[in-house]
Every structure is written in structure tokens, then in C-alpha cells.
Amino acid sequence: MIVEHFPWLTALVLFPLLAAIPIPLLPDSEGKSLRWYTLGACLAELGLILYTFANYYDLNQNGLQLVDNFAWVPQIGLNWSLAADGLSMPLVILSGLVTTLAVIASWNITLKPRLYFSLLLLMYSAQVGVFLSQDMLMFFIMWELELVPVYLLISIWGGQKRLYAATKFILYTAIGSIFILLAALGMAFYGDNLTFNFSELAAKDYSLPMQLLAYTGFLIAFGVKLPVFPFHTWLPDAHSEAPAPVSMILAGVLLKMAGYGLIRMNIEMLPDAHVYFAPVLAILGVINIVYASLAAFGQDNLKRRMAYSSVAHMGFVLLGLAAFTTLGLSGALLQMISHGLIAAVLFFLSGVAYERTHTLAMDKMGGMGKAMPVAFGMFTAGAMASLALPGMSGFVAELAVFLGFSTSDAYSTFFKAAIVILAAIGIILSPIYLLSMLRRIFFGNPGELEIPDNTSWDIKPREAFVAISLLVPIIGIGLYPKLATQTYDVKSTELASRVQNIRLAQDTANHGPFYAQVLTAPELLASRLSTTSIR
């Protein structure tokens, strides 16, 4: 049937872009019909995403599905190549949900509404394109295409320091992106056949030095976007100046593009190099957790504090990726989904508070508890999820990461204990800085802020709908994690088994634990670098 052979994924990528084209022609200068049009386009895209995966995607199949492959620019080997699997499918759904809700959160945008909503739709296309691309050049184009709307959305609709924040964002992320291109070209030209296809690149028999170089390039690029210490400093600035709907997408979706890239490129394509880099990921992850948790205490700006919380939570993704266990990798993927929902609701509610108070300084926002009781309840629920309260998605994700790493047989007991104890410190710190944030905003000294005696500031039905739409899946996944894990279980099991087998082969080849021997005999690494392949 025609329906079965329809290029569904191509439609998912192109629909938001095509929907943006008529916006300049719509007869509306104040944005009232523009926002309804954009919302309709986003709802149609979300419905198409859900319909496509519900009807044409098999959760029990491990390989690529819904493959679209067309020659795009054959002169340079660029193909329009799209496919979905357990790594991409849940993130496409997350992107659809968060972006649609961000449009609803943008209801009061009156400055240049045509450009604003056009940029949101363009960014929507780029997000979906990143998660579905199966060609390295196409992935790079979609990755770069997403940077432009974010830069403009911050620089035009942001706060007082918006130009500084937007410039810092584009410099960090654009420079980081160069490493994607360099690693991609190195892998594509390696060997006898020139290819940019993900599957063909993964099948190449790279030498260990080549794998390590490519892995380093990808790690730098994705480390900037995730972000990983010390490449994280652009994120607090971007969040503090970006409008709340843009922060929702930035934290809810765009950071997950980096986590996705680490899994897709670094682990799936370069599994041998991952054996060498996994302890580095674990150390970077625990640095993210502890450093960002401590730095959050020093932030008086509401959104900067939540931005450092995001940095800390992304540390758990790195920890899960380093575990060499199915549970650890599953926890990392669940943490990406969970944090996408949690960060989106917290940044949205911060925008609600900003609309009432016109400030993000917590020492000027105190005493709003009586004026915004419902908003306080929703903000508290989001904070509880962020600090990993049992029954919330954050608890399940972080528990899976902890168990996955602590039960791994790849590391010594001392190394695992040190990493787990340090990560646990971050778990202890997060309730302190999140609960103190709630106390200062809702029950602190209001200072010069004039707070109404009634509840006129409280959350409106439209705003409540956005918050509830995010809190419901947060609680649903917390109570029944299979809602999320079933989307990637088959893929994560296969991928974790693959890297674990490669690590065990290393141990066998070295007649003992590989990591222990590298630490005690560095010449082992040098001898490995002199070989052509370790597979």
C-alpha cells in the first residue's frame, strides 16, 4: 500500500519547516492569529509523530526502521538519509511535546511575532532532523541549522544582557561543532570507501589511534552542548537571558541532542575507543554533579540556579554511559527523557513568576506563596522531581544510573566507591539548593516587590495546562518507568552488551583487568596505539 511506503520520517522533518513559510504572508501584525497557526502546526506535527510511531514502528525490533534514503547532493556523497530506532524515537517524541508546549507558553509574545514563531518552527525541524539523520553530513547540517534560531531568539527576545549571552552561546557551540565536522571527515575518508552513512561508518575497521582521535573530537563537540565542565559556562548565561519558552526547548531538548550524539557516535560507532574513554566520562560526570551542585548555591538569579542544576543532572548521563551495563545505559537514556520534562516545567514556571514580578533575582521575589498558591504547588512538584523524590521520574533515572554503575564489573571497588560517594554528595546537595530556592521565592522577604493580597497573580488556565502536561508524564514515568523504557530497551540492551563484550575481550587479551593494567603499566596503551585495530 502507498501508506506503508510513504516517507513518514521525511514528512516529520520537513513539515515544521514548510509550515513556517506562509507565516510572513498571514494577515496579522499583533501575532494573535500567528500563535494559533503555529500551535496548529505544532499539534499537527506532534500528532504525526505519534501516529507514525504508533502504527509503523516496532518496539521489539533492534535495527533501523522507517528508513528514507535519497541522493541529495551525490557530488559530495550527501544523502537525505533518515531512520528511527530506540535511541531516536523517544527523543523525537520529547521534542514534539516540549516544542508544542513552548508555543503555548509563548502566547504573550508581541515583539516581531512573525519572526519569533517562524524561528520556533525552524528549530523544530532541525531538532527532529538531528535525531533522525543517518548521514553524518546531514546530521551536521541539522545540528548547525538549530544554532541560528536559538541565537536569534535569545538576542532579540532575551533580557538585558541578551547580546552577550547569545554571542557566547553561538561562539561556544559553533566552535564545538567544528570538531563534529573534523571527526566526520576523518571517519568518512578512512579506508577504501568514502561514506557518510552511519551504518557504513560504524562497520569500518578503524585503527585505535583513529578511533581515539575521532572520539576526542566528538567528545569535545558534544561536551560543549551537554554541557560538560569546563565547557559549561555558556549555559547559565543563555538561560538567564533567554525567554522562558526558549529555555524550555534549550534545556528540554537541545541538551539531549548532545547526549544522543555521545551514544550514537562515541559509543555505537567507536566502541573500542569508548573502552578507553569510559573512566574519563565517569570522572567528568561526577565533576559535573558536584561542581554544578555547589555552584548552584551561589546563584541569586532563579534561572541561573536551575541552569546549574541542569549541568549537574547531565553528569548522571555521563555516569550511566560509563557503566558498561544495560541498567547504566538505560538510566542515562531515562535521565535524558526525565530531565527534558523536569527542566521544561521548571523553566516554564520561572517564566510565569517573571511575568508577575519582572525580575529573576530571588532576593526580590520573596513572599509570593499567598499570591500564587497553585503555582507554588506546581513549582514544588517540579522541584521534587528534580531532586529525585521517589514516585517521580528523576528518582527512577538516577537510581538506575547508580545501580548500573555500582554493579559494573569494569572498575575496581575503590574507583566505583569513590565515584558513587561523590555523586551521592550531589544527590544530597540538590534538595538543599532547590528547597532553599522555593523558600526564598515563595516565603522569603519580598523586599521592594508589591505583592497583591489576593490570588490575582496565580497561574492561569493556559499556564496550568502547560505545567500539568509536563508533570503528568513526570509522575507517570516515576510510577511506571516502562512507559519510557520500553521505547529503547531493545536498543540499549544490544548496545550495552556490545561495549561490554569489547571490554571483556580487552581483559582477556591483557590477561587481567584492562583498566588496572593501564594505570600500572602505561606502556600497555602505547603498544595498543601501535596496532592497526583492536577488534
MARTI-302535 format. One line per 5 residues: their letters; for each residue x, y, z of C-alpha. Coordinates in steps of 0.25 Angstrom, whole numbers, always signed. Example, Ala and Ser with C-alpha at 12.3 -4.5 7.8 and 13.67 -1.06 7.14 Angstrom:
// MARTI-302535
as) +49 -18 +31 | +55 -4 +29
***
This chain:
// MARTI-302535
miveh) +0 +0 +0 | +4 +14 -3 | +2 +18 +12 | +13 +7 +16 | +23 +13 +7
fpwlt) +20 +27 +10 | +33 +35 +14 | +28 +37 +28 | +41 +42 +34 | +43 +52 +23
alvlf) +30 +57 +26 | +33 +59 +41 | +46 +67 +37 | +40 +76 +27 | +26 +79 +32
pllaa) +30 +89 +42 | +39 +96 +32 | +29 +96 +21 | +19 +101 +32 | +28 +113 +35
ipipl) +28 +118 +20 | +14 +124 +20 | +16 +132 +33 | +21 +145 +27 | +8 +145 +18
lpdse) -2 +143 +29 | -10 +156 +31 | -7 +158 +46 | +2 +169 +51 | +0 +166 +66
gkslr) +2 +152 +66 | -12 +147 +70 | -15 +138 +58 | +0 +135 +57 | +1 +128 +70
wytlg) -12 +120 +67 | -6 +116 +53 | +8 +112 +60 | +1 +104 +70 | -8 +97 +60
aclae) +5 +93 +52 | +12 +88 +65 | +0 +80 +69 | -1 +74 +55 | +14 +70 +55
lglil) +12 +64 +69 | +0 +56 +64 | +8 +52 +52 | +20 +47 +61 | +11 +39 +70
ytfan) +3 +33 +58 | +16 +29 +51 | +22 +22 +63 | +9 +16 +68 | +6 +10 +54
yydln) +19 +7 +47 | +29 +6 +58 | +32 -8 +65 | +37 -6 +79 | +43 -21 +79
qnglq) +52 -18 +67 | +66 -15 +69 | +70 -9 +55 | +67 +4 +48 | +52 +5 +44
lvdnf) +44 +15 +35 | +57 +17 +26 | +57 +28 +16 | +69 +29 +7 | +70 +38 -5
awvpq) +82 +44 -12 | +82 +59 -8 | +96 +64 -13 | +103 +52 -19 | +115 +60 -24
iglnw) +119 +61 -9 | +113 +48 -4 | +102 +55 +3 | +89 +47 +4 | +76 +50 +10
slaad) +76 +38 +20 | +66 +37 +31 | +63 +25 +40 | +58 +23 +54 | +62 +13 +66
glsmp) +61 +12 +81 | +71 +24 +82 | +64 +34 +74 | +49 +30 +75 | +47 +35 +89
lvils) +55 +48 +87 | +47 +51 +75 | +34 +50 +84 | +40 +58 +95 | +44 +69 +85
glvtt) +30 +69 +79 | +23 +70 +93 | +33 +81 +99 | +33 +90 +86 | +18 +89 +85
lavia) +16 +94 +100 | +27 +104 +97 | +18 +110 +87 | +6 +111 +97 | +16 +117 +107
swnit) +19 +128 +96 | +5 +133 +96 | +8 +147 +101 | +19 +149 +90 | +16 +163 +83
lkprl) +30 +167 +78 | +33 +162 +64 | +23 +151 +65 | +25 +146 +51 | +40 +144 +52
yfsll) +38 +138 +66 | +29 +127 +62 | +36 +125 +49 | +49 +122 +57 | +42 +112 +66
llmys) +37 +104 +55 | +50 +104 +48 | +57 +100 +61 | +46 +89 +62 | +50 +83 +48
aqvgv) +65 +84 +52 | +63 +76 +65 | +55 +65 +58 | +65 +65 +47 | +77 +63 +57
flsqd) +70 +51 +64 | +66 +44 +51 | +78 +47 +42 | +86 +35 +37 | +96 +42 +29
mlmff) +108 +49 +36 | +107 +62 +27 | +92 +63 +28 | +94 +62 +44 | +104 +73 +43
imwel) +95 +82 +35 | +83 +80 +44 | +92 +82 +56 | +97 +95 +51 | +83 +99 +46
elvpv) +78 +98 +60 | +88 +108 +65 | +83 +120 +57 | +69 +121 +63 | +74 +119 +77
yllis) +84 +131 +75 | +73 +140 +69 | +63 +136 +79 | +72 +140 +91 | +78 +152 +84
iwggq) +64 +158 +81 | +55 +154 +91 | +64 +152 +103 | +68 +160 +115 | +77 +172 +117
krlya) +90 +164 +114 | +84 +156 +103 | +94 +160 +93 | +105 +155 +102 | +98 +142 +105
atkfi) +94 +140 +90 | +108 +143 +85 | +115 +134 +96 | +105 +123 +92 | +108 +123 +77
lytai) +123 +124 +79 | +124 +112 +89 | +114 +103 +81 | +119 +107 +67 | +134 +105 +70
gsifi) +130 +92 +77 | +122 +88 +64 | +135 +89 +56 | +140 +76 +63 | +128 +69 +59
llaal) +132 +72 +44 | +146 +69 +46 | +143 +55 +52 | +133 +52 +42 | +142 +55 +30
gmafy) +153 +47 +37 | +144 +35 +38 | +138 +37 +24 | +151 +37 +17 | +157 +26 +25
gdnlt) +159 +13 +18 | +156 +10 +3 | +141 +15 +2 | +137 +29 +4 | +124 +29 +12
fnfse) +116 +38 +22 | +105 +27 +25 | +104 +24 +40 | +103 +9 +38 | +115 +8 +28
laakd) +124 +17 +37 | +121 +8 +49 | +125 -4 +40 | +139 +1 +37 | +151 -5 +43
yslpm) +158 +7 +49 | +171 +7 +55 | +172 +10 +70 | +178 +24 +68 | +168 +28 +58
qllay) +157 +23 +68 | +163 +31 +79 | +164 +44 +71 | +150 +43 +66 | +145 +40 +79
tgfli) +152 +52 +85 | +146 +61 +74 | +132 +57 +77 | +134 +57 +92 | +138 +72 +91
afgvk) +127 +76 +82 | +116 +69 +90 | +123 +72 +103 | +121 +87 +100 | +106 +85 +97
lpvfp) +103 +75 +108 | +110 +83 +115 | +122 +77 +122 | +131 +84 +131 | +139 +93 +127
fhtwl) +131 +96 +115 | +118 +99 +122 | +119 +114 +125 | +110 +118 +113 | +98 +111 +118
pdahs) +95 +119 +131 | +97 +132 +123 | +88 +127 +112 | +77 +122 +121 | +77 +135 +130
eapap) +75 +143 +118 | +66 +135 +109 | +51 +136 +109 | +45 +124 +117 | +39 +117 +105
vsmil) +53 +117 +99 | +59 +112 +112 | +49 +101 +111 | +54 +96 +98 | +68 +99 +101
agvll) +68 +90 +114 | +57 +80 +110 | +62 +77 +96 | +75 +83 +91 | +84 +78 +103
kmagy) +79 +64 +99 | +84 +65 +85 | +98 +65 +91 | +95 +52 +100 | +89 +46 +87
glirm) +101 +49 +80 | +110 +43 +90 | +102 +30 +89 | +101 +30 +74 | +115 +34 +70
nieml) +124 +31 +82 | +118 +18 +87 | +111 +12 +75 | +121 +16 +64 | +134 +16 +73
pdahv) +132 +5 +83 | +147 +1 +84 | +151 +15 +88 | +139 +16 +98 | +146 +5 +106
yfapv) +158 +15 +108 | +149 +27 +110 | +139 +22 +119 | +146 +25 +132 | +148 +39 +127
lailg) +133 +40 +125 | +131 +35 +139 | +141 +45 +145 | +135 +57 +137 | +121 +52 +141
viniv) +124 +53 +156 | +131 +66 +154 | +119 +72 +147 | +110 +67 +158 | +118 +72 +170
yasla) +123 +85 +164 | +110 +89 +158 | +102 +86 +171 | +112 +94 +179 | +111 +106 +168
afgqd) +96 +106 +169 | +97 +111 +183 | +104 +124 +179 | +93 +127 +169 | +83 +138 +173
nlkrr) +77 +138 +159 | +66 +128 +158 | +69 +123 +144 | +84 +122 +147 | +82 +113 +159
mayss) +73 +104 +150 | +83 +104 +139 | +94 +99 +149 | +84 +89 +153 | +83 +84 +138
vahmg) +98 +83 +138 | +98 +74 +150 | +87 +65 +144 | +95 +64 +131 | +106 +58 +140
fvllg) +97 +46 +143 | +96 +43 +128 | +111 +43 +126 | +112 +33 +138 | +102 +24 +132
laaft) +109 +24 +119 | +122 +20 +126 | +116 +8 +133 | +117 -3 +123 | +104 -9 +128
tlgls) +90 -9 +122 | +84 -3 +134 | +94 +8 +134 | +91 +12 +119 | +76 +10 +121
gallq) +78 +20 +133 | +85 +30 +125 | +74 +30 +114 | +63 +31 +124 | +71 +43 +131
mishg) +71 +50 +117 | +56 +48 +116 | +53 +51 +130 | +61 +63 +131 | +55 +68 +118
liaav) +42 +68 +124 | +46 +74 +138 | +55 +85 +133 | +44 +89 +123 | +33 +91 +134
lffls) +43 +98 +144 | +48 +108 +133 | +33 +110 +129 | +29 +113 +143 | +41 +122 +145
gvaye) +35 +130 +133 | +21 +130 +140 | +28 +136 +152 | +36 +146 +144 | +23 +151 +136
rthtl) +17 +155 +150 | +30 +161 +157 | +38 +165 +145 | +51 +160 +152 | +58 +147 +153
amdkm) +66 +152 +166 | +62 +143 +177 | +64 +153 +188 | +54 +162 +181 | +43 +151 +178
ggmgk) +40 +146 +192 | +27 +145 +199 | +19 +140 +186 | +13 +128 +193 | +0 +134 +197
ampva) -2 +141 +184 | +2 +129 +175 | -3 +116 +183 | -5 +108 +171 | +7 +112 +164
fgmft) +15 +109 +177 | +9 +95 +177 | +13 +92 +163 | +27 +98 +165 | +29 +89 +177
agama) +25 +77 +169 | +35 +81 +159 | +46 +83 +169 | +43 +70 +176 | +44 +63 +163
slalp) +58 +70 +160 | +63 +65 +174 | +59 +51 +171 | +47 +49 +180 | +42 +35 +180
gmsgf) +30 +34 +171 | +36 +44 +161 | +43 +41 +148 | +56 +47 +153 | +57 +37 +165
vaela) +56 +25 +155 | +66 +30 +145 | +77 +34 +156 | +75 +21 +163 | +77 +13 +150
vflgf) +90 +20 +148 | +95 +18 +162 | +91 +3 +161 | +97 +1 +147 | +110 +8 +151
stsda) +112 +1 +165 | +109 -13 +159 | +118 -11 +148 | +130 -21 +147 | +138 -12 +139
ystff) +144 -4 +150 | +151 -6 +163 | +143 -6 +176 | +151 +7 +180 | +148 +14 +167
kaaiv) +133 +11 +168 | +132 +15 +183 | +139 +28 +180 | +130 +31 +168 | +117 +27 +175
ilaai) +121 +34 +188 | +124 +47 +181 | +111 +46 +172 | +103 +44 +185 | +108 +57 +190
giils) +102 +64 +178 | +89 +56 +182 | +90 +62 +196 | +92 +76 +191 | +81 +77 +181
piyll) +70 +77 +191 | +77 +88 +199 | +78 +97 +187 | +65 +94 +181 | +57 +95 +194
smlrr) +64 +108 +198 | +60 +113 +185 | +46 +110 +187 | +47 +116 +201 | +53 +129 +196
iffgn) +43 +131 +185 | +30 +128 +192 | +33 +131 +206 | +45 +140 +207 | +45 +155 +209
pgele) +38 +162 +197 | +47 +174 +198 | +42 +185 +189 | +33 +175 +182 | +18 +179 +183
ipdnt) +10 +166 +184 | -5 +166 +183 | -13 +162 +195 | -22 +153 +187 | -18 +142 +177
swdik) -19 +150 +164 | -4 +146 +161 | -7 +131 +162 | -5 +122 +150 | -16 +124 +139
preaf) -23 +112 +132 | -13 +113 +119 | -1 +113 +128 | -7 +102 +137 | -9 +93 +125
vaisl) +6 +94 +120 | +11 +91 +134 | +1 +79 +136 | +5 +74 +122 | +19 +72 +127
lvpii) +16 +68 +141 | +7 +57 +137 | +18 +49 +129 | +28 +52 +140 | +19 +45 +151
gigly) +15 +34 +141 | +29 +30 +138 | +32 +31 +152 | +21 +21 +156 | +22 +13 +143
pklat) +36 +14 +137 | +33 +5 +126 | +25 +16 +119 | +38 +21 +115 | +48 +10 +116
qtydv) +40 +1 +106 | +43 +10 +95 | +58 +8 +96 | +60 -5 +104 | +64 -14 +92
kstel) +74 -4 +86 | +80 -1 +100 | +82 -16 +103 | +89 -18 +90 | +98 -6 +91
asrvq) +102 -9 +105 | +105 -24 +102 | +113 -20 +90 | +122 -10 +98 | +123 -20 +110
nirla) +128 -31 +101 | +138 -22 +95 | +143 -18 +109 | +143 -33 +113 | +152 -36 +100
qdtan) +161 -26 +105 | +162 -32 +119 | +165 -46 +112 | +175 -40 +103 | +183 -34 +114
hgpfy) +181 -46 +124 | +174 -37 +134 | +166 -25 +137 | +169 -15 +126 | +168 -2 +134
aqvlt) +176 -7 +145 | +188 -11 +135 | +187 +3 +128 | +188 +10 +141 | +200 +2 +146
apell) +207 +0 +132 | +205 +12 +123 | +213 +5 +112 | +201 -4 +110 | +194 +8 +104
asrls) +206 +11 +95 | +207 -3 +90 | +192 -3 +87 | +193 +10 +79 | +204 +4 +70
ttsir) +194 -7 +65 | +184 -5 +54 | +172 -10 +60 | +167 -15 +74 | +155 -23 +69
***
